[in-house]
C-alpha cells in the first residue's frame, strides 16, 4: 500500500479556532455552525395535546423506502412525547418565518396559539405557511450520545412555493442563487451586476444589509467582537435585558444567544442577576458599546458620503414606512 503523504500545494491558512470538542464545547458548536442548515418545526399529538419544537437536525436518509431523520436531546422536556407518539410531522420553514422558529425554539407553553396550524391526514399538527410538510411514522430510535435519533417513514408529503429559512454561523440567513449560476459556465465571462433599479425593493434591502454587515466585519474584529456579540451588546445598550428579548432583538437562535451571553459574561461585559433573570452591562461593556457605535457612526458617514440630506431623509422615510406596516 502506498503510504506516501498527500501533497498539498495550497497556502497554509491558520484556523480561527481549533482543538478537541471536550475542551471547548462552545468553540466546537461554532465550528458545527459553519455548516448551513434549514430550520424545521417537528410536531406531534401526544395525550390529546399538540407538541412541537424547532430543529435544524432534519435530514433525508433514503428514497426507497422513504426515510428521514432528526434528533432530540435526551434531556428535552418534549422527548417523552416524541418517543411515545407513533407519528410526527416535519414542517419546513420559509424565509420569513424567523418568529415561528423563535416561538418553537424557546419552550413557550402557548406556542401553538401563536401560529396557524391544522391537523394533518395522520393527526399531527401542520403549520401554515410552510414550504414543505412530511407526515411520518416513527420507524426506529437510535442512540446518539446525548441525543435520540428518530428515523421516520414518510407517509405523505406536501410541497409549497417559497424559499427556505436557513441557519448558519449562529444566525438566520436566506438562500440566494450563486453568482456563477446566473450565466452559463461555458461563457467564462464576468456575471453582470443586476441593475439595482430592477431589483424588488425588499431584495435590494436584504442584499444591502448583508453587504454592509460583511464590510463592517473588520470593525467588529478590531474590537474583539463577533457578529453575535456585537448585536447582543447593541441590544443591551438599548435597554433590552432578558434572554427572550435579546433573542428577538438580535435575530439569533436561542443557542447562539446563550453562547454570546456566556462569552460576554466571561469577558466581564455583562452581569447576570439570577433572581430577576436580567442581564446588565458592566462599565467595560458600556465602553464596548460606545466604541462599537462610534465605529458604526463613522462607517455610516463614509458610506453616505456624496448623498444629499434630502436623499438620506427620503431613504429613512421609506424604511420607517416599511417597519410601520
LUMVOBA-984886 format. One line per 4 residues: number of its first residue (from 1); their letters; for each residue x, y, z of C-alpha. Coordinates in nm, 2 decimals. Layout:
BEGIN
NUM) A) X,Y,Z ~ ... .
***
This chain:
BEGIN
1) XXXX) 0.00,0.00,0.00 ~ 0.13,0.35,-0.09 ~ 0.19,0.53,0.24 ~ 0.35,0.85,0.08 .
5) XXXX) 0.19,1.16,0.22 ~ -0.05,1.35,0.01 ~ 0.10,1.66,-0.15 ~ -0.07,1.99,-0.06 .
9) XXXX) 0.02,2.29,-0.25 ~ -0.24,2.52,-0.11 ~ -0.12,2.81,0.10 ~ -0.14,2.75,0.48 .
13) XXXX) -0.44,2.91,0.64 ~ -0.45,2.94,1.02 ~ -0.78,2.84,1.18 ~ -0.97,3.09,1.39 .
17) XXXX) -1.03,2.82,1.65 ~ -0.92,2.46,1.69 ~ -0.90,2.20,1.95 ~ -1.08,1.90,2.09 .
21) XXXX) -1.46,1.91,2.14 ~ -1.44,1.81,2.51 ~ -1.20,2.10,2.58 ~ -1.42,2.38,2.45 .
25) XXXX) -1.78,2.29,2.37 ~ -1.89,2.64,2.26 ~ -1.60,2.66,2.01 ~ -1.69,2.31,1.88 .
29) XXXX) -2.05,2.43,1.84 ~ -1.93,2.74,1.65 ~ -1.74,2.51,1.41 ~ -2.05,2.30,1.36 .
33) XXXX) -2.23,2.63,1.28 ~ -2.02,2.66,0.97 ~ -2.25,2.41,0.80 ~ -2.57,2.58,0.69 .
37) XXXX) -2.89,2.41,0.76 ~ -3.26,2.46,0.71 ~ -3.50,2.50,1.00 ~ -3.79,2.27,1.07 .
41) XXXX) -4.07,2.25,1.33 ~ -4.13,1.89,1.44 ~ -4.48,1.84,1.57 ~ -4.68,1.55,1.71 .
45) XXXX) -5.00,1.49,1.91 ~ -4.95,1.33,2.25 ~ -5.21,1.26,2.52 ~ -5.45,1.49,2.34 .
49) XXXX) -5.21,1.79,2.32 ~ -5.01,1.93,2.03 ~ -4.63,1.92,2.09 ~ -4.37,2.10,1.88 .
53) XXXX) -4.01,2.21,1.87 ~ -3.77,2.38,1.63 ~ -3.47,2.18,1.50 ~ -3.20,2.21,1.24 .
57) XXXX) -3.10,1.84,1.25 ~ -3.36,1.72,0.99 ~ -3.21,1.52,0.70 ~ -3.31,1.28,0.43 .
61) XXXX) -3.20,0.92,0.48 ~ -3.34,0.71,0.20 ~ -3.57,0.74,-0.10 ~ -3.67,0.37,-0.11 .
65) XXXX) -3.81,0.32,0.15 ~ -3.88,0.69,0.21 ~ -3.70,0.76,0.54 ~ -3.60,1.09,0.71 .
69) XXXX) -3.44,1.16,1.05 ~ -3.39,1.43,1.31 ~ -3.26,1.43,1.67 ~ -3.37,1.55,2.01 .
73) XXXX) -3.18,1.60,2.33 ~ -3.24,1.32,2.58 ~ -3.30,1.58,2.85 ~ -3.56,1.77,2.64 .
77) XXXX) -3.90,1.82,2.80 ~ -4.05,1.71,2.47 ~ -3.85,1.38,2.44 ~ -4.11,1.16,2.61 .
81) XXXX) -4.39,1.29,2.38 ~ -4.19,1.22,2.06 ~ -4.07,0.88,2.18 ~ -4.42,0.79,2.29 .
85) XXXX) -4.61,0.91,1.98 ~ -4.62,0.68,1.68 ~ -4.63,0.96,1.43 ~ -4.48,1.31,1.38 .
89) XXXX) -4.47,1.58,1.12 ~ -4.19,1.79,0.98 ~ -4.27,2.15,0.89 ~ -4.00,2.32,0.67 .
93) XXXX) -4.00,2.69,0.74 ~ -3.98,2.96,0.47 ~ -3.75,3.26,0.49 ~ -4.00,3.50,0.65 .
97) XXXX) -4.07,3.27,0.95 ~ -3.79,3.36,1.19 ~ -4.06,3.45,1.45 ~ -4.21,3.10,1.42 .
101) XXXX) -3.86,2.95,1.47 ~ -3.81,3.16,1.79 ~ -4.16,3.06,1.92 ~ -4.09,2.69,1.89 .
105) XXXX) -3.73,2.72,2.00 ~ -3.80,2.89,2.33 ~ -4.01,2.63,2.51 ~ -4.32,2.86,2.53 .
109) XXXX) -4.63,2.70,2.67 ~ -4.86,2.89,2.43 ~ -4.66,2.82,2.11 ~ -4.95,2.67,1.91 .
113) XXXX) -5.17,2.97,2.00 ~ -4.92,3.19,1.82 ~ -4.92,3.02,1.48 ~ -5.17,2.89,1.22 .
117) XXXX) -5.20,2.52,1.21 ~ -5.43,2.23,1.14 ~ -5.42,1.85,1.19 ~ -5.28,1.66,0.90 .
121) XXXX) -5.41,1.34,0.75 ~ -5.23,1.14,1.02 ~ -5.32,1.36,1.31 ~ -5.01,1.57,1.36 .
125) XXXX) -5.02,1.95,1.35 ~ -4.92,2.10,1.02 ~ -4.80,2.46,1.04 ~ -4.92,2.71,0.77 .
129) XXXX) -4.75,2.87,0.59 ~ -4.45,2.63,0.53 ~ -4.27,2.53,0.22 ~ -4.28,2.16,0.30 .
133) XXXX) -4.47,1.90,0.51 ~ -4.36,1.55,0.58 ~ -4.61,1.33,0.78 ~ -4.41,1.04,0.92 .
137) XXXX) -4.45,0.71,1.12 ~ -4.18,0.66,1.38 ~ -3.97,0.37,1.24 ~ -3.67,0.35,1.47 .
141) XXXX) -3.50,0.53,1.76 ~ -3.12,0.52,1.76 ~ -2.88,0.62,2.04 ~ -2.69,0.93,1.95 .
145) XXXX) -2.48,1.02,2.26 ~ -2.67,1.30,2.44 ~ -2.94,1.28,2.17 ~ -3.20,1.04,2.05 .
149) XXXX) -3.20,1.00,1.67 ~ -3.56,0.95,1.54 ~ -3.59,0.78,1.20 ~ -3.93,0.81,1.04 .
153) XXXX) -4.10,0.66,0.74 ~ -4.27,0.93,0.52 ~ -4.64,0.85,0.48 ~ -4.73,1.17,0.30 .
157) XXXX) -4.56,1.49,0.18 ~ -4.67,1.83,0.05 ~ -4.45,2.09,-0.12 ~ -4.53,2.46,-0.14 .
161) XXXX) -4.38,2.76,-0.32 ~ -4.12,2.96,-0.13 ~ -3.76,2.99,-0.02 ~ -3.62,2.82,0.29 .
165) XXXX) -3.52,2.99,0.61 ~ -3.15,2.89,0.68 ~ -2.94,2.89,0.99 ~ -2.56,2.93,0.98 .
169) XXXX) -2.28,3.08,1.19 ~ -2.52,3.15,1.47 ~ -2.77,3.35,1.28 ~ -3.07,3.32,1.04 .
173) XXXX) -2.99,3.35,0.67 ~ -3.17,3.33,0.34 ~ -3.08,3.14,0.02 ~ -2.97,3.32,-0.29 .
177) XXXX) -2.85,3.18,-0.62 ~ -2.47,3.18,-0.65 ~ -2.35,3.45,-0.90 ~ -2.17,3.18,-1.11 .
181) XXXX) -2.52,3.03,-1.19 ~ -2.65,3.35,-1.34 ~ -2.47,3.29,-1.67 ~ -2.36,2.97,-1.85 .
185) XXXX) -2.03,2.85,-1.72 ~ -1.90,2.79,-2.07 ~ -1.92,3.16,-2.15 ~ -1.64,3.23,-1.90 .
189) XXXX) -1.75,3.59,-1.88 ~ -1.80,3.80,-1.57 ~ -2.15,3.79,-1.44 ~ -2.30,4.14,-1.49 .
193) XXXX) -2.44,4.31,-1.18 ~ -2.81,4.33,-1.17 ~ -2.92,4.69,-1.20 ~ -3.05,4.78,-0.86 .
197) XXXX) -3.34,4.97,-1.02 ~ -3.47,4.64,-1.15 ~ -3.45,4.45,-0.82 ~ -3.76,4.42,-0.59 .
201) XXXX) -3.72,4.67,-0.31 ~ -3.71,4.41,-0.03 ~ -3.45,4.20,-0.21 ~ -3.24,4.52,-0.25 .
205) XXXX) -3.27,4.60,0.12 ~ -3.17,4.24,0.22 ~ -2.87,4.25,-0.03 ~ -2.76,4.59,0.10 .
209) XXXX) -2.78,4.49,0.47 ~ -2.58,4.17,0.41 ~ -2.31,4.35,0.21 ~ -2.28,4.63,0.47 .
213) XXXX) -2.26,4.38,0.75 ~ -1.98,4.20,0.57 ~ -1.79,4.52,0.52 ~ -1.83,4.62,0.88 .
217) XXXX) -1.67,4.29,1.00 ~ -1.32,4.44,1.02 ~ -1.45,4.69,1.28 ~ -1.60,4.42,1.49 .
221) XXXX) -1.28,4.22,1.48 ~ -1.08,4.53,1.58 ~ -1.29,4.55,1.90 ~ -1.26,4.17,1.96 .
225) XXXX) -1.63,4.11,1.88 ~ -1.82,3.87,1.66 ~ -2.14,3.94,1.48 ~ -2.34,3.78,1.76 .
229) XXXX) -2.17,3.96,2.05 ~ -2.19,4.30,1.87 ~ -2.56,4.25,1.81 ~ -2.61,4.15,2.18 .
233) XXXX) -2.41,4.45,2.31 ~ -2.62,4.69,2.10 ~ -2.94,4.53,2.22 ~ -2.82,4.55,2.58 .
237) XXXX) -2.72,4.92,2.52 ~ -3.08,4.98,2.41 ~ -3.21,4.86,2.74 ~ -3.32,4.50,2.65 .
241) XXXX) -3.22,4.28,2.93 ~ -3.40,3.94,2.92 ~ -3.29,3.63,2.73 ~ -3.61,3.61,2.53 .
245) XXXX) -3.60,3.98,2.45 ~ -3.23,3.96,2.34 ~ -3.31,3.67,2.12 ~ -3.59,3.85,1.95 .
249) XXXX) -3.39,4.18,1.91 ~ -3.08,4.01,1.76 ~ -3.24,3.76,1.53 ~ -3.01,3.49,1.68 .
253) XXXX) -3.12,3.15,1.77 ~ -3.15,3.05,2.14 ~ -2.83,2.86,2.15 ~ -2.63,3.14,1.98 .
257) XXXX) -2.78,3.39,2.21 ~ -2.68,3.19,2.52 ~ -2.33,3.14,2.37 ~ -2.28,3.51,2.31 .
261) XXXX) -2.40,3.59,2.66 ~ -2.17,3.34,2.82 ~ -1.88,3.48,2.62 ~ -1.96,3.83,2.74 .
265) XXXX) -2.00,3.72,3.10 ~ -1.66,3.56,3.08 ~ -1.51,3.88,2.93 ~ -1.68,4.09,3.20 .
269) XXXX) -1.90,4.29,2.97 ~ -2.23,4.19,3.14 ~ -2.36,4.06,3.48 ~ -2.65,3.83,3.53 .
273) XXXX) -2.90,3.87,3.82 ~ -3.03,3.52,3.87 ~ -3.33,3.64,4.08 ~ -3.47,3.87,3.80 .
277) XXXX) -3.32,3.68,3.51 ~ -3.19,4.00,3.36 ~ -2.86,4.09,3.21 ~ -2.69,4.42,3.27 .
281) XXXX) -2.39,4.59,3.10 ~ -2.09,4.65,3.32 ~ -1.87,4.96,3.28 ~ -1.65,4.76,3.05 .
285) XXXX) -1.95,4.65,2.85 ~ -2.08,5.01,2.82 ~ -1.74,5.12,2.70 ~ -1.75,4.85,2.43 .
289) XXXX) -2.10,4.96,2.32 ~ -1.98,5.32,2.29 ~ -1.68,5.21,2.08 ~ -1.89,4.99,1.86 .
293) XXXX) -2.14,5.27,1.80 ~ -1.87,5.53,1.73 ~ -1.73,5.30,1.46 ~ -2.07,5.23,1.32 .
297) XXXX) -2.13,5.61,1.30 ~ -1.80,5.67,1.12 ~ -1.87,5.38,0.89 ~ -2.22,5.51,0.81 .
301) XXXX) -2.10,5.86,0.74 ~ -1.84,5.73,0.50 ~ -2.10,5.52,0.32 ~ -2.34,5.81,0.29 .
305) XXXX) -2.08,6.04,0.16 ~ -2.20,6.20,-0.17 ~ -2.57,6.17,-0.09 ~ -2.77,6.48,-0.02 .
309) XXXX) -2.96,6.53,0.31 ~ -3.29,6.51,0.11 ~ -3.19,6.17,-0.04 ~ -3.10,6.04,0.31 .
313) XXXX) -3.42,6.17,0.46 ~ -3.62,6.00,0.18 ~ -3.45,5.67,0.23 ~ -3.52,5.69,0.61 .
317) XXXX) -3.88,5.77,0.54 ~ -3.92,5.46,0.32 ~ -3.77,5.23,0.58 ~ -3.98,5.38,0.86 .
321) XXXX) -4.29,5.32,0.65 ~ -4.19,4.96,0.58 ~ -4.14,4.89,0.95 ~ -4.46,5.06,1.04 .
325) X) -4.65,4.82,0.82 .
***
